[in-house]
Amino acid sequence: MTQDNNVKCWIDCWKASAQHSKIVSDDLQATQWDERADRFVQNMDEERHRKRVGDVFAILEEAGFSPEGARVLDIGCGPGTLSLPLARAGADVTALDISTRMLDHLRETAQNEGLRVNAVECSWWSADIDRLGFREKFDLVIASMTPGIRDVETFDRMMACSRQFCYYSRFVGRVGTDGARREIFRKILGEEPDNPGPDMLYPFMYLYVLGYRPLVRLSHVSRTQERDWAEAAEETINDLRCTRDVSSDVEEKIREYYKNASPDGKYRSETESCSGMMVWSVTAGDGV
């Protein structure tokens, strides 16, 4: 099989995987990420998030990237989980997100700390990188666990903005959901639990057959959490709204389910996931 056929095969596999992910409008995405912004800011102070940032810096350093003086594009930046640490390390960061509220949090922190961060409100699904002036402009382009990269087109667009390195991270395989969510999907929604978009396998193999050799790291995380049942219910409802319209009847059924599953008022969940991250040079054959 020729390289062209191999590339086409993996593009077709990627497209087939993406068909199982529900695609919603930019407006709905923006609204729902706005509602999650405050929670994301709170999570940035958690030890697991600080460890994740350390892991990202470690793989970037191993690949040969130095943030001091570098121009960085962070696609789906959220409230600045990676944008802010990179700016603190001396990078000139362009932080792009579809959510106004996420960017408001980022701008406030960047201004308070005097960091070089340019916040851009934009959907990566429809971004025109030439109009934005992004093509081959950045030393590093980041797409970290973002739904902004949903297919080959949006992945290629990310690479076209880099003149040196790209960083990408995503889940590997199905994410283990807690019991309540599985039951909600099956009994209330009448379907199997969602995957969080296409697996990291597809972009990795796409790069590999094109001749790139990404530096890859995998991690497995198990998490036990206890919280008020109403908070857990609202988080599930908000997550579902990112991929579908949720009727008031379904919302009430979800709240009732969590309430019944929490006899002492506290809902306890156990989840596990495997995720991967990779870094590569945009020039095939560089060895990274």
C-alpha angles and dihedrals in degrees: 000000000000124000090252090056091047091051092048091048093056093043089054091048091049092050091048090052092048091054088071091059117086113238118209133184124277090244093055091045091051093049095049095045088050088057091051096047099094091050091050090052091052091049091056089074094056120107093236090058092049089051091050091054089050091051091051092051090048095055091044091053091047089053090053101257121141119190096207106110093350125137110232133188115201111195113203090009097173112193090337106282090158102009094066097047090047091050090048088053091056105270125138100231131200106196117197127191140150093225120088093198094050089053092046089059091047094048092050093053094043092050093047091051097038093239127165100244125142110197117209121189106211144125111245089207091071102020117140102213093190093053089047091048092236103127111121089341102121136071089208131021117194129200105174118181090320129150085214088088101062104145146002093283095056090042092052089047089056092052092047090062093059129084094181125003139016128196122198132174133181143147119284114220126339116334113237108242126200121258097259094055092049090051093046092053094046102037103029103027096029096226143090119273115277123254111227093246131290118344122254088244092079100055090042094054091041089057093044096054089047089059101259120132108205122200103237135196126180130199136187120209130190117189134188117194136181123192144139111298093232091055091050091049094050091049091054092047092050092048091051091050089063090068106027148007109274116206122219088245091057091046091055092048090052092050091048091050093053092045092053091046091055109060093171094042094259123105115211120199137179120200135170134190142174118218135177138203130195138186127198142166114250088228107081115230096032090117095243 
